[in-house]
């Protein structure tokens, strides 16, 4: 098949595309199969219309509630498999002589408040200095980031300044530096990251299995005490850690989260580097690594700390970006996800979370409208109840894993708060799926603002008085 047929032709009919993929099962994995965002809007519109027609149609027939039993049973079975799976015990044993060369990369744009602190942390790790390097990319910052970086002096530090006409956003910055690095393992951090000095000694041994393509560190929120939103983000990260461990344990997908991700160089190169035509490069790379039959592991300890956004507006924009990036990967790679032999367990896991994270929240809108207009009780009640219970239990266990000393009362209180906070996704997902059908977001780097150590201490101190 010609390459343009895989990337999406503007004239291609979505239904015809779906049917034609069944005859393409012999197409081999190729990093060049996707090179753009052609057809995203049409595919998103087709899926949105299909969801609405299906939900409305089920409301208009007597057996609509019976049909919902099938996806409820299937999703419940998969979630039960996750709950009963035991995460692998990780081993960190590796002789110093076997430590790999690691290249750590940070793409920084207007990060004057945090970049010096991060460089100091990265350049003083408890790891042989000659076996790791630190690359900081100043992506045309307009504040003092450039001057600060030029004033720093460490043996491992390399600084690259990008011009105003550079393209590709964060992915473009990472791709520009990748050929200059020498590490067999590539680590990527955000500028607000905080890490422990023994980071590399614990992460490097996790790449000993030859099929491990990447490792994602557990993320936590350093300013969780500031307000309800940051506390909610902290609980959300605990839930994500629980999901990650259990999905991997039952044969599903491990996922990259951008900050604190480590990728085997050969896996990254075979997968085509970072995609400059996507909003969330980490989620996009996740799919391409799995399509190329690599595994992605998850590291509970050490963790990487980052700042949570402190305002509702910032949270809305950040989560919209995450939601759209997550949705884009299904739109971009759906044919490959169906046809490529990435493993049945991974496919079941992937499409379970497509339903849980995107299809069901989007379906809730027509379901609620039909119920309000007198066409019966909501159809999705069994599904939403199962997902709610699983999420509640996952938050509890995630928080318990992070703070074993916490009492049950405190855990219950934090889990209830986290559940209330997570309700914002039921507004974000439908709005994102609808907007993607009309006008996909322009591909530009919209960074999250960071305030740095001193300001964080002042805020946290003020919140406790």
matplotlib code that plots the C-alpha trace (Angstrom):
import matplotlib.pyplot as plt

x = [0.0, 1.3, 2.5, -0.1, -2.9, -1.5, -1.1, -4.5, -5.7, -8.1, -10.3, -10.3, -13.7, -13.6, -15.9, -13.9, -10.7, -12.0, -13.0, -9.9, -7.6, -8.7, -6.9, -3.7, -2.8, 0.5, 1.8, 5.0, 5.8, 7.5, 8.5, 7.5, 3.9, 2.7, 4.1, 1.3, -2.1, -4.1, -7.6, -7.8, -10.8, -12.8, -11.9, -12.9, -16.1, -17.0, -16.3, -18.3, -21.3, -21.2, -21.2, -24.2, -26.2, -25.5, -26.5, -29.6, -30.5, -30.2, -32.5, -35.1, -35.3, -36.5, -33.4, -31.0, -30.2, -29.5, -26.9, -24.9, -24.5, -21.9, -19.3, -20.0, -19.0, -16.0, -14.6, -15.3, -13.4, -10.4, -10.4, -10.7, -7.6, -5.8, -6.9, -5.7, -2.4, 0.7, 3.4, 6.8, 9.5, 12.2, 15.9, 18.6, 21.7, 24.3, 28.1, 29.5, 31.6, 28.3, 26.7, 25.5, 26.2, 23.1, 22.2, 19.8, 17.9, 15.7, 13.9, 13.5, 11.5, 11.3, 12.4, 14.5, 12.8, 13.8, 16.5, 19.6, 18.2, 17.5, 20.9, 22.6, 20.6, 21.3, 25.0, 25.7, 24.1, 25.7, 26.8, 30.2, 30.6, 32.2, 29.2, 26.5, 25.9, 23.3, 21.9, 19.8, 17.9, 17.1, 14.1, 14.2, 13.4, 12.5, 13.4, 16.8, 17.0, 19.7, 21.9, 21.5, 22.5, 25.5, 26.7, 26.6, 29.7, 29.6, 31.7, 28.6, 26.7, 26.0, 23.8, 22.0, 20.3, 17.4, 16.6, 13.2, 12.6, 13.1, 10.1, 8.6, 8.1, 9.4, 9.7, 11.7, 14.0, 14.6, 15.1, 17.6, 19.8, 19.4, 22.1, 24.6, 24.1, 26.2, 24.1, 22.6, 19.9, 18.1, 16.4, 13.9, 12.9, 10.8, 12.5, 10.6, 11.7, 13.2, 15.1, 17.2, 20.9, 20.8, 18.4, 20.6, 22.0, 18.4, 17.1, 20.0, 19.7, 16.0, 17.2, 19.0, 16.1, 16.7, 13.0, 12.7, 12.4, 11.6, 11.1, 8.8, 9.4, 6.6, 5.5, 4.4, 3.3, 5.7, 3.3, 0.3, -0.4, -1.1, -4.8, -7.6, -6.4, -2.8, -4.0, -6.2, -3.3, -1.3, -4.1, -4.3, -0.6, -1.1, -4.0, -1.9, 0.9, -1.6, -2.9, 0.6, 1.8, -1.4, -1.7, 1.9, 1.4, -1.5, 0.3, -1.0, 0.7, 3.1, 2.9, 5.4, 4.5, 7.1, 8.8, 11.1, 11.0, 14.0, 14.2, 16.7, 18.4, 18.0, 14.2, 13.8, 15.6, 13.7, 10.5, 11.4, 12.3, 9.9, 6.8, 6.8, 3.2, 1.5, 0.6, 1.8, 5.1, 5.2, 1.9, 2.6, 6.0, 4.3, 2.2, 5.1, 7.3, 4.7, 3.9, 7.7, 7.3, 9.2, 8.0, 7.7, 8.4, 7.4, 9.6, 8.0, 11.2, 12.9, 10.2, 10.3, 8.7, 7.1, 4.9, 1.2, -0.7, -2.4, -5.4, -8.5, -7.6, -4.1, -5.5, -8.2, -5.7, -3.2, -5.7, -7.3, -3.8, -3.3, -6.8, -6.3, -2.9, -4.2, -7.0, -4.8, -2.8, -6.0, -6.9, -3.4, -2.5, -5.9, -5.2, -1.8, -3.3, -5.9, -3.6, -0.1, 0.7, 1.5, 0.0, -3.6, -3.2, -1.8, -4.7, -7.3, -5.7, -5.4, -9.0, -10.3, -8.8, -10.0, -13.6, -13.0, -11.2, -12.8, -15.8, -17.8, -17.4, -18.3, -21.3, -22.5, -23.7, -26.3, -27.1, -28.0, -29.9, -32.0, -32.8, -33.8, -36.1, -38.0, -36.5, -35.7, -33.0, -29.3, -28.0, -24.4, -25.1, -23.6, -20.5, -19.9, -20.5, -17.9, -15.4, -16.1, -15.6, -12.4, -11.0, -11.9, -10.1, -7.2, -6.8, -7.0, -4.3, -2.1, -2.2, -1.6, 1.5, 2.9, 2.1, 1.9, 1.9, -1.4, -4.4, -7.6, -9.6, -7.1, -6.8, -10.6, -10.8, -8.1, -9.7, -13.0, -11.4, -9.5, -12.7, -14.4, -11.4, -11.4, -14.9, -13.4, -12.5, -16.2, -16.3, -12.9, -13.2, -16.6, -15.4, -12.1, -13.8, -16.3, -13.7, -11.4, -14.3, -14.5, -11.1, -8.0, -5.6, -2.7, 0.6, 2.6, 4.5, 2.2, 4.3, 3.2, 4.5, 6.8, 7.5, 10.6, 11.7, 11.5, 8.0, 6.8, 8.1, 6.3, 3.0, 3.2, 4.1, 1.2, -1.3, -0.4, -0.9]
y = [0.0, 3.5, 5.5, 8.2, 5.6, 4.9, 8.5, 9.4, 10.9, 13.9, 12.2, 8.8, 7.7, 6.7, 3.7, 2.6, 3.0, 0.8, -2.0, -1.8, -2.4, -6.1, -6.8, -5.1, -7.5, -8.4, -4.8, -4.7, -2.2, 0.8, 4.0, 6.0, 4.8, 7.9, 11.4, 13.9, 14.6, 14.3, 13.0, 13.4, 15.7, 13.4, 10.3, 12.1, 13.4, 9.9, 8.3, 11.1, 10.7, 6.9, 7.2, 9.5, 7.4, 4.2, 5.6, 7.3, 4.2, 2.0, 4.3, 3.9, 0.1, -2.2, -4.3, -1.3, -2.0, -5.7, -4.7, -2.7, -5.9, -7.2, -4.3, -4.1, -7.7, -7.5, -4.3, -5.7, -8.8, -6.9, -4.5, -7.6, -9.0, -5.8, -5.9, -9.5, -9.1, -8.8, -6.3, -7.7, -7.2, -5.0, -5.8, -3.1, -5.3, -4.3, -4.0, -0.6, -1.8, -2.6, 0.8, 2.1, 5.6, 7.7, 11.0, 13.2, 15.8, 18.7, 21.0, 24.3, 27.3, 30.3, 28.3, 30.9, 30.0, 26.3, 25.5, 26.2, 24.0, 21.1, 21.4, 21.2, 18.0, 16.3, 17.2, 15.9, 12.4, 9.5, 7.9, 7.7, 11.2, 9.9, 7.6, 10.2, 13.6, 16.3, 18.2, 21.4, 22.8, 26.5, 26.7, 30.4, 31.5, 35.2, 35.4, 34.8, 31.1, 31.6, 33.7, 31.4, 28.3, 30.1, 30.9, 27.3, 25.1, 21.4, 18.7, 16.8, 19.9, 20.6, 23.6, 24.0, 27.3, 27.0, 30.0, 31.6, 29.8, 26.3, 24.0, 21.0, 22.3, 20.1, 17.0, 19.1, 20.2, 16.6, 15.4, 18.1, 17.0, 13.3, 12.8, 14.7, 12.5, 9.3, 7.5, 4.0, 5.2, 8.5, 10.2, 13.0, 15.4, 18.6, 21.7, 21.5, 18.0, 17.1, 13.8, 11.8, 11.5, 7.7, 7.9, 6.4, 3.7, 2.4, 2.9, 1.6, -2.0, -2.1, -2.1, -5.4, -7.4, -7.0, -6.5, -3.4, -0.4, 2.2, 2.9, 5.5, 6.8, 7.3, 10.9, 12.8, 16.4, 18.4, 21.2, 19.0, 21.0, 24.3, 23.8, 21.4, 21.2, 20.3, 17.8, 16.3, 16.0, 14.2, 11.7, 11.4, 10.5, 7.9, 6.4, 6.5, 4.6, 1.9, 1.7, 1.5, -1.3, -3.4, -2.9, -4.1, -7.0, -8.4, -8.1, -4.7, -1.5, 0.5, 4.2, 7.0, 10.3, 12.7, 13.8, 11.1, 8.8, 6.7, 5.1, 2.7, 4.4, 1.6, 1.4, 5.2, 5.2, 2.2, 3.9, 7.1, 9.4, 11.9, 12.7, 16.5, 16.3, 15.4, 17.3, 14.7, 13.2, 10.7, 9.1, 8.9, 7.3, 4.8, 3.5, 3.3, 1.4, -1.2, -1.5, -2.3, -5.0, -3.2, -3.4, -0.3, -0.8, 1.3, 2.3, 3.0, 4.0, 6.4, 8.9, 12.2, 15.1, 18.0, 21.0, 20.7, 23.6, 25.8, 27.4, 26.0, 27.7, 26.2, 22.7, 23.0, 23.8, 21.2, 18.4, 19.4, 19.0, 15.6, 14.4, 15.5, 13.9, 10.7, 10.7, 11.5, 8.3, 6.2, 8.4, 8.2, 4.6, 2.8, 0.7, -0.5, -1.1, -3.4, -5.1, -5.4, -8.4, -6.4, -9.1, -9.9, -8.9, -5.5, -4.9, -5.8, -3.4, -0.6, -0.8, -1.2, 2.1, 3.6, 2.8, 3.8, 7.1, 8.3, 6.4, 6.2, 9.8, 10.9, 8.6, 10.0, 13.2, 11.7, 9.1, 11.9, 13.9, 11.0, 10.3, 13.9, 13.9, 10.8, 7.9, 5.8, 5.6, 6.1, 3.1, 3.5, 3.3, -0.2, 0.8, 4.0, 2.3, -0.3, 2.3, 4.5, 1.6, 0.5, 4.1, 4.6, 1.4, 2.3, 5.7, 4.0, 1.5, 4.0, 6.4, 3.5, 2.4, 5.9, 6.5, 3.1, 4.9, 6.8, 5.7, 4.4, 7.5, 9.8, 7.5, 7.5, 11.2, 11.8, 9.2, 10.9, 14.3, 12.7, 11.2, 14.6, 16.1, 13.5, 14.4, 17.2, 14.5, 14.0, 17.6, 17.6, 14.4, 15.2, 18.7, 17.5, 14.8, 17.3, 20.0, 17.5, 16.8, 20.4, 22.0, 20.1, 22.1, 23.8, 22.0, 24.3, 23.9, 25.3, 24.9, 24.8, 27.7, 26.8, 28.9, 27.3, 26.4, 29.7, 30.5, 27.0, 27.3, 30.6, 29.2, 26.1, 28.0, 30.4, 27.6, 26.2, 29.3]
z = [0.0, -0.8, 2.1, 1.7, 2.2, 5.7, 6.8, 5.7, 2.5, 2.7, 0.2, 2.0, 3.2, 7.0, 6.5, 3.4, 5.5, 8.2, 5.8, 3.8, 6.8, 6.9, 3.7, 4.9, 7.7, 6.1, 6.1, 8.2, 10.9, 9.4, 11.3, 8.2, 8.1, 10.0, 9.2, 9.8, 11.1, 7.8, 8.4, 12.2, 12.0, 9.8, 11.8, 15.1, 13.6, 12.3, 15.7, 17.5, 15.2, 15.6, 19.4, 19.5, 17.0, 18.9, 22.3, 21.0, 19.1, 22.1, 24.0, 21.4, 21.5, 24.3, 24.4, 24.8, 28.4, 27.6, 25.0, 27.6, 29.6, 27.1, 27.3, 31.1, 31.5, 29.2, 30.9, 34.4, 33.5, 32.4, 35.4, 37.6, 36.0, 36.8, 40.4, 40.9, 39.1, 41.2, 40.0, 39.4, 42.1, 40.7, 41.2, 41.1, 41.1, 38.5, 38.8, 38.3, 35.3, 33.5, 34.0, 30.6, 29.2, 29.8, 28.1, 30.1, 28.0, 29.2, 26.7, 28.5, 27.4, 29.8, 32.8, 34.7, 38.0, 38.0, 35.4, 37.6, 40.3, 37.9, 36.2, 39.6, 40.5, 37.2, 37.2, 40.7, 40.5, 42.3, 39.1, 37.3, 35.8, 32.7, 32.0, 31.7, 30.1, 30.5, 27.6, 28.2, 25.2, 25.5, 23.0, 22.2, 25.7, 26.2, 29.9, 31.6, 30.9, 28.2, 30.5, 33.4, 31.3, 29.9, 33.4, 34.6, 34.5, 35.0, 33.3, 32.1, 30.9, 27.3, 26.3, 23.0, 22.0, 19.5, 17.3, 16.8, 13.5, 14.9, 14.4, 16.0, 19.6, 22.3, 20.0, 17.5, 20.3, 21.5, 17.9, 17.2, 20.1, 19.9, 17.1, 19.3, 22.3, 23.0, 25.6, 25.0, 27.4, 26.8, 29.8, 29.4, 32.2, 32.5, 33.8, 37.1, 37.9, 41.3, 41.6, 44.1, 43.6, 43.3, 40.3, 37.6, 39.8, 40.3, 36.8, 34.7, 35.9, 34.8, 31.2, 31.6, 29.9, 26.2, 25.4, 27.7, 25.4, 28.0, 31.8, 33.3, 36.8, 39.2, 39.2, 42.3, 43.0, 45.1, 46.0, 46.9, 50.0, 48.2, 47.5, 46.5, 42.9, 43.7, 46.3, 43.6, 41.1, 43.8, 44.2, 40.4, 40.2, 42.9, 40.8, 37.7, 39.4, 40.5, 36.9, 35.4, 37.7, 37.3, 33.5, 33.1, 35.5, 33.5, 30.2, 29.2, 28.1, 30.2, 29.2, 29.1, 30.9, 29.5, 32.7, 34.1, 31.1, 30.0, 26.5, 25.0, 22.2, 19.7, 20.5, 20.1, 16.7, 15.4, 16.4, 14.5, 17.3, 18.7, 16.6, 15.8, 14.6, 17.9, 21.0, 23.5, 22.3, 25.2, 24.5, 20.8, 21.4, 23.8, 20.9, 18.5, 21.0, 21.6, 17.9, 17.5, 20.2, 23.0, 26.6, 28.8, 32.4, 35.5, 38.3, 41.7, 43.4, 42.7, 41.8, 39.9, 41.6, 39.7, 40.3, 40.0, 38.4, 41.0, 39.1, 37.5, 34.2, 34.0, 34.9, 32.2, 29.5, 30.6, 30.9, 27.5, 26.0, 27.6, 26.6, 23.0, 22.8, 24.2, 21.7, 18.8, 19.1, 18.5, 15.5, 14.1, 14.6, 14.6, 11.6, 12.9, 16.3, 14.7, 12.2, 13.8, 16.1, 19.2, 21.4, 22.3, 26.0, 25.0, 22.5, 25.1, 27.5, 25.0, 23.8, 27.4, 28.3, 25.0, 26.2, 29.9, 29.2, 26.0, 24.7, 27.9, 29.0, 25.5, 25.5, 28.8, 27.1, 24.7, 27.4, 29.8, 27.2, 26.3, 29.9, 30.6, 27.6, 28.9, 27.1, 30.1, 32.7, 31.7, 29.8, 31.0, 34.8, 35.2, 33.3, 35.1, 38.4, 37.7, 36.6, 39.6, 42.0, 40.3, 40.3, 44.0, 44.9, 42.8, 44.4, 47.9, 47.0, 45.2, 48.2, 50.5, 48.5, 48.7, 52.4, 54.2, 57.5, 56.8, 58.7, 57.1, 58.0, 56.3, 53.3, 52.9, 53.2, 50.6, 48.3, 48.4, 47.7, 44.8, 43.4, 43.5, 41.8, 39.0, 38.0, 35.8, 33.2, 32.5, 31.2, 29.5, 27.5, 25.8, 25.0, 23.5, 21.4, 20.1, 19.3, 17.6, 15.2, 14.3, 14.8, 16.0, 18.2, 16.4, 17.0, 19.1, 22.4, 25.1, 28.3, 31.9, 33.9, 36.9, 39.9, 41.5, 45.0, 46.8, 45.6, 46.4, 50.0, 50.4, 49.1, 51.1, 54.2, 53.6, 53.1, 56.5, 58.5]

ax = plt.figure().add_subplot(projection="3d")
ax.plot(x, y, z, "-o")
ax.set_aspect("equal")
plt.show()
